[in-house]
Amino acid sequence: MDEVFDYIVIGAGSAGGTLAARLSESGQHKVLLLEGGASHKDLLVSMPSGWGQMINNPRYSWGHETEPELHAASRRISLPRGKRLGGSSSINGMIYIRGDRVDYDSWAEQGATGWSYEELLPYFVRTQDQQSDEEAFTKPWHGRGGPLTASNLKNPHPVSLAMVKAAVQAGMPECTDFNNGHPDGAGLFQVNLKNGQRSSVARNAIEPAMQRGNLDVRMQVLVTRIGLDGQRATTVHWKDKAGGSHSARANQEILLCAGALQSPQLLMLSGIGPAEHLREMGIEVKVDLPGVGANLQDHAIAPMSWRMKVGTPSLNQSFRGMGIGASLIKYLLTRQGAMAMPASEFAAWFSSDPSLPYNDIQLHGLPVTGDIEGYMQSGKNYRTEAFPGMTLAPYQVRPYSRGVLKLKSSKPEELASVRMNFLHDERDRKALLYGVRMASKIAQQPALVGLIETQTRPTPNLQSDEELLDWIGMYLGSGHHASGSCRMGQPHDAMTVVTPDLKVKGVQGLRVIDASVMPHLVSGNTNAASVVIGDKGADLVLGLLPPAPKQWKVSGLMAATVLSSMGAAEVV
């Protein structure tokens, strides 16, 4: 006989972990949380630099990759997705970015009623645990006590600081707070770090919730399908790591939070998706939803690199040979040094098109370079280069290109076929070209030029658009921000999968609550937005009112400024 729960949450990632913790909060509901990976209590997970060793490791990541990409020299592009408690929040680069207010206003305009910036800002505030006491981070659009830590870099690297100066010299404004509703200019990221360790959804939301008797967390399971009784989702079926079959029933709802690459796959395995494709796979069609697997998006990133002059501070030696051992010992003793560094320190937002209401290019910077060519050849072993180096990596934050996800078979063990179609739209290629040229311009400014020996990727002789696009095709990678494959919108739109309350169209008792519901990508890293989707999703499931916006007294010009920049503020 099946076990019975009020709610069954599939996927313990950024959204699912936040959701399950919230559902269990009152103690009134019996919640089952199913996760495909193992525990987050692991040195590589907790050590910030461990992300680089996890993203292509099958112990920590699912191993997704694209089909050969036309505009990436027909290469298959790796798409890391977290396979640990906490999902991708346990293997990501630990960058805290919300995006631009117009991202969410655009969602609402496209049919995602209730998901405007003004309506979501209280959720960003509630889910944040801001660590900085600097004036910029004491504003009402920041919060404390939530599951998502946001902290300043403790010891930013000298080259990262030089990047900020160089970007300002190139004409950008300096920016302290990229989460003020409109990221603009150059500065340093805030990160999901606390006391030198990764501060993830697993650590801050799931782990405390596991102390409650009403939350049952089961790891290392493979969910095989969602069972329907008529048009109502009632049962979740899975296999344990030994291959044993299990199932459980949900009295209230089943909540699918497996992410943009696995939520649509599981819907299709359950008979919910494009009817023709399901029949091709030999799957009985329960609900014909052509939008399942469509609208897939990701950020295409082009990592550029420079060889620095001998003696320039760089982390390359810290991650090579005996330097690894020394860096690890330092980290274990002090929680500082190279091993305490996130995936990026320097950040910049700027526009390739002044007609856009948002900045369409994001730039990451780090005082380290990798042997990219060696990695491409092996597909596994990634080493830093022997000489000092720095990396600047631009990507277009709001791509026009759309991909599609389809099943390869009806076997749940087989990952889906993914065509991301990076740079398929000419506008994406033009924007990324602009980003590459701007990164080169930054590197030529006084703050950096005295530290640089030469540009190595792309080499300085590549100047024309055609030459640079060929180079981009050879080096392009994923930003690890897969989204949009179960698009949220109005019921009458044939290509939407969920309505604004995140309910799957044509199915009772089933919602999708993760990054797959985004109508389009946000202007930056997606983790903070995914946590908010989980938090708001909990309110929708429980029928709770949204948190009230913070109130503060302002007047005159200040009031106008606040309202213009924030929108969500209640001025009293």
Rosetta blueprint (number, residue, H / E / L):
1 M L
2 D L
3 E E
4 V E
5 F E
6 D E
7 Y E
8 I E
9 V E
10 I E
11 G L
12 A L
13 G L
14 S H
15 A H
16 G H
17 G H
18 T H
19 L H
20 A H
21 A H
22 R H
23 L H
24 S H
25 E L
26 S L
27 G L
28 Q L
29 H L
30 K L
31 V E
32 L E
33 L E
34 L E
35 E L
36 G L
37 G L
38 A E
39 S L
40 H L
41 K L
42 D L
43 L H
44 L H
45 V H
46 S H
47 M L
48 P H
49 S H
50 G H
51 W H
52 G H
53 Q H
54 M H
55 I L
56 N L
57 N L
58 P L
59 R L
60 Y L
61 S E
62 W L
63 G L
64 H E
65 E E
66 T E
67 E L
68 P L
69 E E
70 L H
71 H H
72 A H
73 A L
74 S L
75 R E
76 R L
77 I L
78 S E
79 L E
80 P L
81 R L
82 G E
83 K L
84 R E
85 L L
86 G L
87 G H
88 S H
89 S H
90 S H
91 I L
92 N L
93 G L
94 M L
95 I E
96 Y E
97 I L
98 R L
99 G L
100 D L
101 R H
102 V H
103 D H
104 Y H
105 D H
106 S H
107 W H
108 A H
109 E H
110 Q L
111 G L
112 A L
113 T L
114 G L
115 W L
116 S L
117 Y H
118 E H
119 E H
120 L H
121 L H
122 P H
123 Y H
124 F H
125 V H
126 R H
127 T H
128 Q E
129 D E
130 Q E
131 Q L
132 S L
133 D L
134 E L
135 E H
136 A H
137 F H
138 T L
139 K L
140 P L
141 W L
142 H L
143 G L
144 R L
145 G L
146 G L
147 P L
148 L E
149 T E
150 A E
151 S E
152 N E
153 L L
154 K L
155 N L
156 P L
157 H L
158 P H
159 V H
160 S H
161 L H
162 A H
163 M H
164 V H
165 K H
166 A H
167 A H
168 V H
169 Q H
170 A L
171 G L
172 M L
173 P L
174 E E
175 C L
176 T L
177 D L
178 F L
179 N L
180 N L
181 G L
182 H L
183 P L
184 D L
185 G E
186 A E
187 G E
188 L E
189 F L
190 Q E
191 V E
192 N L
193 L E
194 K E
195 N L
196 G L
197 Q E
198 R E
199 S L
200 S L
201 V H
202 A H
203 R H
204 N H
205 A H
206 I H
207 E H
208 P H
209 A H
210 M L
211 Q L
212 R L
213 G L
214 N L
215 L E
216 D E
217 V E
218 R E
219 M L
220 Q L
221 V L
222 L E
223 V E
224 T E
225 R E
226 I E
227 G E
228 L E
229 D E
230 G L
231 Q L
232 R E
233 A E
234 T E
235 T E
236 V E
237 H E
238 W E
239 K E
240 D L
241 K L
242 A L
243 G L
244 G L
245 S E
246 H E
247 S E
248 A E
249 R E
250 A E
251 N E
252 Q E
253 E E
254 I E
255 L E
256 L E
257 C L
258 A L
259 G L
260 A L
261 L L
262 Q L
263 S H
264 P H
265 Q H
266 L H
267 L H
268 M H
269 L H
270 S L
271 G L
272 I E
273 G E
274 P L
275 A H
276 E H
277 H H
278 L H
279 R H
280 E H
281 M L
282 G L
283 I L
284 E L
285 V L
286 K L
287 V E
288 D E
289 L L
290 P L
291 G L
292 V L
293 G L
294 A L
295 N L
296 L E
297 Q E
298 D L
299 H L
300 A E
301 I E
302 A L
303 P L
304 M E
305 S E
306 W E
307 R E
308 M E
309 K L
310 V L
311 G L
312 T L
313 P L
314 S L
315 L L
316 N L
317 Q H
318 S H
319 F H
320 R L
321 G H
322 M H
323 G H
324 I H
325 G H
326 A H
327 S H
328 L H
329 I H
330 K H
331 Y H
332 L H
333 L H
334 T H
335 R L
336 Q L
337 G L
338 A H
339 M H
340 A H
341 M L
342 P L
343 A L
344 S L
345 E L
346 F E
347 A E
348 A E
349 W E
350 F E
351 S L
352 S L
353 D L
354 P L
355 S L
356 L L
357 P L
358 Y L
359 N L
360 D L
361 I E
362 Q E
363 L E
364 H E
365 G E
366 L E
367 P L
368 V L
369 T L
370 G E
371 D L
372 I H
373 E H
374 G H
375 Y H
376 M H
377 Q H
378 S H
379 G L
380 K L
381 N L
382 Y L
383 R L
384 T E
385 E L
386 A L
387 F L
388 P L
389 G E
390 M E
391 T E
392 L E
393 A E
394 P E
395 Y E
396 Q E
397 V L
398 R L
399 P L
400 Y L
401 S L
402 R L
403 G E
404 V E
405 L E
406 K E
407 L L
408 K L
409 S L
410 S L
411 K L
412 P L
413 E L
414 E L
415 L L
416 A L
417 S E
418 V E
419 R E
420 M L
421 N L
422 F L
423 L L
424 H L
425 D L
426 E H
427 R H
428 D H
429 R H
430 K H
431 A H
432 L H
433 L H
434 Y H
435 G H
436 V H
437 R H
438 M H
439 A H
440 S H
441 K H
442 I H
443 A H
444 Q L
445 Q L
446 P H
447 A H
448 L H
449 V H
450 G L
451 L L
452 I E
453 E E
454 T E
455 Q E
456 T E
457 R E
458 P L
459 T L
460 P L
461 N L
462 L L
463 Q L
464 S L
465 D H
466 E H
467 E H
468 L H
469 L H
470 D H
471 W H
472 I H
473 G H
474 M H
475 Y H
476 L L
477 G E
478 S E
479 G L
480 H L
481 H L
482 A L
483 S E
484 G L
485 S L
486 C L
487 R L
488 M E
489 G L
490 Q L
491 P L
492 H L
493 D L
494 A L
495 M L
496 T L
497 V L
498 V E
499 T L
500 P L
501 D L
502 L L
503 K E
504 V E
505 K L
506 G L
507 V L
508 Q E
509 G L
510 L E
511 R E
512 V E
513 I L
514 D L
515 A H
516 S H
517 V H
518 M L
519 P L
520 H L
521 L L
522 V L
523 S L
524 G L
525 N L
526 T L
527 N H
528 A H
529 A H
530 S H
531 V H
532 V H
533 I H
534 G H
535 D H
536 K H
537 G H
538 A H
539 D H
540 L H
541 V H
542 L H
543 G L
544 L L
545 L L
546 P L
547 P L
548 A L
549 P L
550 K L
551 Q E
552 W E
553 K L
554 V L
555 S L
556 G H
557 L H
558 M H
559 A H
560 A H
561 T H
562 V H
563 L H
564 S H
565 S H
566 M H
567 G L
568 A L
569 A L
570 E E
571 V E
572 V L
